[in-house]
């Protein structure tokens, strides 16, 4: 089933990050910025959405990162990239060939656990959190309109 926020509601957002950030630099800053932006935008406006971020970072890196940036989202460690590989987001061959793997966000329906929407090539500076919020808001307004019509 989809990760659900307390009280049900908006569903689960699965943020998939195939690269590691432990080396620091641009990838690390970008990954952290994206998590903070999601928390700031969705956390205050959409508390009904649970976010799970999956990356190859070891658990101790996630713990330090969550404490340092006061992150509220769940961070899942996939050091062997088994989850990322199963979803087609990582291949050792592509990585060795210098092919970049893209970050994706997947919105899961809380009642069915099925994929509701996929955002590919997620960038930290591209307004992704706002895109997710706007999409969730459109679902809520659609639900409200259907309830009023019934």
Secondary structure, 3 states (H helix, E strand, C coil): CCCCCCCCCCEEEEEEECCCCCCCHHHHHHHHHHHHHHHHHHHHHCCCEEEEEEECCCHHHHHHHHHHHCCCCEEEECCCCHHHHHCCCCCHHHHHCCCCCCCEEEEECCCCCCEEEEECCCCCCCCHHHHHHHHHHHHHHHHHHHHHHC
